[in-house]
Amino acid sequence: MKRNPIFHIAMAMYSLIYFVPLLWMALSALKSNEEIALNPLSLPTTWDFGVFAEAFTAGSLGKYAINSAIVTGTCTSAVLLFGSMAAFAFTRLQFKFSKQLMALITLGLILPLQSYFIAQNALFDTLGIKDTRMALILPYTAMGLPLAIWLFRAYIQNLPKELFEAARVDGAGDLRVYQSILLPMLKPGIATVAVFTVLSAWNEFLLALVYIQNDDLKTIPTGLLTFSTRYSTNYHLLFAALTIVTVPMIIVYVIFNRKVIEGLTEGAVK
């Protein structure tokens, strides 16, 4: 279907809403704090890209990036594994109370973090896992599972039932069907869920601020607070650090963009 040129113009204008702030952030990193305050929309008078190396070193971004990578990688792996297994069970296995369990999972898409934060905080106190990476991995995984299960479930429902029935006839058990039949066909859905989970975990701030006090365990969102003190903020280094930590997420989305769109569309259209 041939698209109207007005559609392309409208989409280009819409894209600028997101692109311009990113460009402004990167250019602001090249300014001094005085330039940012006096002429926030002007171009930098100098183009010293050494500020990015300075921000990386001064803010200990390497340490925080490693912590973020560990937490994000672990919770993303857990979400992909448990989410795909749960979706397989809900769509291809028969068991009692499946509808009730699915309704409970749906609540995870609706309830805001603040509604269960006090209970979660008390539970972590009892378990003694505050100020550990598990204090972030567990809630990040729990928050990512509802969406993952719904996306995987919608995708699996559109797969031909005959494939699974043929595998059963050949004597394949549940685990074999999951490993050999489902997972190879679930790649677009896996890419979609992975991107959403990575972006969510990488950028999460509230739980990281509350549960992690040890500087050696802080993730990037809370680690960036080192550029701010009680009375002042080093804006040009902060913007440089923000640019550094934003680029990996943009790269992730660009690489998996086609898979994300494919996963969403194939999971939504019968």
C-alpha positions as CSV (number, residue, x, y, z in Angstrom):
1,M,0.0,0.0,0.0
2,K,1.4,3.4,-1.0
3,R,1.6,5.8,1.8
4,N,0.6,9.4,1.6
5,P,3.6,11.9,1.8
6,I,1.7,13.7,4.6
7,F,2.1,10.5,6.7
8,H,5.9,10.5,6.2
9,I,6.1,14.2,7.1
10,A,4.0,13.7,10.2
11,M,6.1,10.7,11.3
12,A,9.3,12.7,10.7
13,M,7.9,15.6,12.8
14,Y,6.9,13.2,15.5
15,S,10.4,11.6,15.6
16,L,11.9,15.1,16.2
17,I,10.1,15.2,19.5
18,Y,12.4,12.4,20.7
19,F,15.5,13.2,18.7
20,V,15.9,16.9,19.5
21,P,16.2,16.4,23.3
22,L,18.9,13.7,22.7
23,L,20.8,16.0,20.4
24,W,20.5,18.9,22.8
25,M,21.8,16.7,25.7
26,A,24.9,15.6,23.7
27,L,25.7,19.2,22.6
28,S,25.2,20.5,26.1
29,A,27.9,18.2,27.3
30,L,30.4,20.1,25.1
31,K,29.5,23.4,26.8
32,S,30.7,24.9,30.1
33,N,28.2,25.3,33.0
34,E,28.1,29.0,32.3
35,E,27.2,28.5,28.6
36,I,24.4,26.1,29.6
37,A,23.0,28.6,32.0
38,L,23.3,31.6,29.7
39,N,22.6,30.1,26.3
40,P,21.0,26.7,26.7
41,L,19.9,26.5,23.1
42,S,23.1,27.7,21.4
43,L,25.8,25.6,19.8
44,P,29.0,24.9,21.8
45,T,31.7,27.5,21.3
46,T,34.3,24.7,21.6
47,W,34.1,21.0,20.6
48,D,36.2,19.3,23.2
49,F,35.1,15.6,23.2
50,G,37.4,14.9,26.0
51,V,34.6,15.8,28.3
52,F,33.1,12.3,27.7
53,A,36.3,10.6,28.9
54,E,36.4,13.0,31.9
55,A,32.8,12.2,32.8
56,F,33.4,8.5,32.5
57,T,36.4,8.7,34.9
58,A,35.1,11.3,37.3
59,G,31.7,9.6,37.7
60,S,33.1,6.0,38.0
61,L,30.7,5.1,35.1
62,G,32.6,1.9,34.4
63,K,31.8,0.5,37.8
64,Y,28.1,1.5,37.6
65,A,27.8,0.2,34.1
66,I,29.1,-3.2,35.2
67,N,26.6,-3.3,38.0
68,S,23.8,-2.3,35.6
69,A,24.9,-4.9,33.1
70,I,24.9,-7.7,35.8
71,V,21.4,-6.7,37.1
72,T,19.9,-6.1,33.7
73,G,21.4,-9.2,32.2
74,T,20.3,-11.5,35.0
75,C,16.7,-10.2,35.2
76,T,16.3,-10.2,31.4
77,S,17.4,-13.8,31.3
78,A,15.0,-14.7,34.1
79,V,12.1,-12.9,32.4
80,L,12.8,-14.6,29.1
81,L,13.1,-18.1,30.6
82,F,10.2,-17.9,33.1
83,G,8.0,-15.8,30.8
84,S,8.2,-18.2,27.9
85,M,7.7,-21.2,30.1
86,A,4.7,-19.7,31.7
87,A,3.2,-18.6,28.4
88,F,3.8,-22.2,27.0
89,A,1.9,-23.6,30.0
90,F,-1.0,-21.2,29.7
91,T,-1.5,-21.8,26.0
92,R,-0.5,-25.5,25.4
93,L,-1.1,-27.2,28.7
94,Q,-4.3,-27.9,30.6
95,F,-4.3,-27.4,34.4
96,K,-6.6,-26.1,37.1
97,F,-7.0,-22.5,37.9
98,S,-5.2,-21.3,34.8
99,K,-7.7,-18.5,34.2
100,Q,-7.4,-17.4,37.8
101,L,-3.6,-17.4,37.6
102,M,-3.8,-15.4,34.4
103,A,-6.0,-12.9,36.0
104,L,-3.5,-12.4,38.9
105,I,-0.7,-11.9,36.3
106,T,-2.8,-9.3,34.6
107,L,-2.8,-7.3,37.8
108,G,0.9,-6.9,37.4
109,L,0.2,-4.9,34.3
110,I,-2.2,-2.6,36.1
111,L,-0.9,-2.1,39.7
112,P,1.7,0.7,40.1
113,L,4.9,0.1,42.0
114,Q,3.7,2.3,44.9
115,S,0.7,0.0,45.6
116,Y,2.9,-2.8,46.9
117,F,6.2,-1.0,47.7
118,I,5.6,-1.1,51.5
119,A,4.9,-4.8,51.6
120,Q,7.9,-5.5,49.3
121,N,10.1,-3.4,51.5
122,A,9.0,-5.3,54.6
123,L,9.6,-8.6,52.8
124,F,13.1,-7.6,51.8
125,D,13.9,-6.6,55.3
126,T,12.8,-10.0,56.5
127,L,14.9,-11.8,53.9
128,G,17.9,-9.5,54.6
129,I,18.6,-8.9,50.9
130,K,18.7,-5.1,51.0
131,D,21.9,-3.6,49.7
132,T,22.5,-6.6,47.5
133,R,21.9,-7.1,43.8
134,M,19.1,-9.5,44.5
135,A,17.1,-6.6,45.9
136,L,17.0,-5.3,42.3
137,I,17.0,-8.5,40.3
138,L,13.9,-9.9,42.1
139,P,11.6,-6.9,41.7
140,Y,12.8,-6.2,38.1
141,T,12.1,-9.7,37.1
142,A,8.7,-9.7,38.8
143,M,7.8,-6.4,37.1
144,G,8.9,-7.7,33.7
145,L,7.1,-11.0,33.8
146,P,3.5,-9.9,33.3
147,L,4.2,-8.1,30.0
148,A,6.5,-10.9,28.9
149,I,3.9,-13.6,29.6
150,W,1.2,-11.7,27.7
151,L,3.4,-11.0,24.7
152,F,4.6,-14.6,24.6
153,R,1.1,-16.0,25.1
154,A,-0.3,-13.9,22.2
155,Y,2.5,-15.0,20.0
156,I,2.2,-18.7,20.8
157,Q,-1.6,-18.7,20.3
158,N,-0.9,-17.8,16.6
159,L,1.4,-20.7,16.0
160,P,-0.1,-23.8,14.3
161,K,-1.4,-26.3,16.8
162,E,-0.5,-29.1,14.3
163,L,3.2,-28.6,15.0
164,F,2.7,-29.3,18.7
165,E,0.3,-32.2,18.1
166,A,2.7,-33.8,15.6
167,A,5.5,-33.6,18.2
168,R,3.2,-35.2,20.8
169,V,2.5,-38.0,18.3
170,D,6.2,-38.6,17.9
171,G,6.5,-39.0,21.6
172,A,8.0,-35.6,22.6
173,G,7.3,-34.6,26.2
174,D,6.6,-31.1,27.5
175,L,10.2,-30.1,27.9
176,R,11.2,-31.4,24.5
177,V,8.3,-29.6,22.8
178,Y,9.3,-26.4,24.6
179,Q,13.0,-26.7,23.7
180,S,12.8,-28.0,20.2
181,I,9.5,-26.7,18.8
182,L,8.6,-23.5,20.6
183,L,11.9,-21.7,21.3
184,P,13.2,-21.7,17.7
185,M,9.8,-20.2,16.6
186,L,9.7,-17.7,19.4
187,K,12.8,-15.7,18.4
188,P,10.9,-12.5,17.3
189,G,8.9,-12.5,20.6
190,I,12.1,-13.1,22.6
191,A,13.7,-10.1,20.9
192,T,10.7,-7.9,21.7
193,V,10.5,-8.9,25.4
194,A,14.3,-8.7,25.8
195,V,14.4,-5.1,24.5
196,F,11.5,-4.0,26.7
197,T,13.0,-5.6,29.8
198,V,16.5,-4.3,29.2
199,L,15.3,-0.7,28.7
200,S,13.1,-0.9,31.8
201,A,15.8,-2.4,34.1
202,W,18.6,-0.3,32.8
203,N,16.7,3.0,33.5
204,E,15.0,2.1,36.7
205,F,15.7,4.6,39.5
206,L,13.4,4.4,42.5
207,L,14.2,0.9,43.7
208,A,17.9,1.3,43.0
209,L,17.9,4.5,45.1
210,V,16.0,2.9,48.0
211,Y,17.5,-0.5,48.2
212,I,21.2,0.1,47.3
213,Q,23.3,2.2,49.6
214,N,26.7,0.6,48.9
215,D,28.5,2.6,46.3
216,D,30.1,-0.5,44.9
217,L,26.7,-1.9,44.0
218,K,24.9,1.1,42.6
219,T,23.6,1.1,39.1
220,I,23.9,3.9,36.5
221,P,20.7,5.8,37.3
222,T,21.7,6.3,41.0
223,G,25.4,6.5,40.2
224,L,24.7,9.7,38.1
225,L,23.8,11.4,41.4
226,T,27.6,11.8,42.0
227,F,27.5,14.7,39.6
228,S,25.1,16.6,41.9
229,T,25.7,17.9,45.4
230,R,23.3,19.5,47.8
231,Y,24.0,23.0,46.5
232,S,25.3,22.6,42.9
233,T,25.3,20.3,39.9
234,N,28.0,19.9,37.3
235,Y,25.7,20.0,34.3
236,H,28.2,19.6,31.5
237,L,29.7,16.5,33.0
238,L,26.2,15.2,33.9
239,F,25.0,15.7,30.3
240,A,28.2,13.9,29.1
241,A,27.5,11.0,31.4
242,L,23.8,10.8,30.3
243,T,24.9,10.7,26.7
244,I,27.4,7.9,27.4
245,V,24.8,5.7,29.2
246,T,22.0,6.5,26.6
247,V,24.0,5.4,23.6
248,P,24.1,1.7,24.4
249,M,20.3,1.6,24.8
250,I,19.8,3.3,21.4
251,I,22.2,0.8,19.8
252,V,20.2,-2.1,21.4
253,Y,17.0,-0.8,20.0
254,V,18.4,-0.1,16.5
255,I,19.9,-3.6,16.3
256,F,16.7,-5.3,17.4
257,N,14.2,-2.9,15.9
258,R,13.0,-5.2,13.1
259,K,12.7,-8.1,15.5
260,V,10.7,-6.0,17.9
261,I,8.2,-4.9,15.3
262,E,8.0,-8.4,13.9
263,G,7.3,-9.8,17.3
264,L,4.6,-7.3,18.1
265,T,2.8,-7.6,14.8
266,E,3.0,-11.4,14.6
267,G,1.7,-11.7,18.2
268,A,-1.2,-9.4,17.5
269,V,-2.5,-10.6,14.1
270,K,-4.0,-14.0,13.5
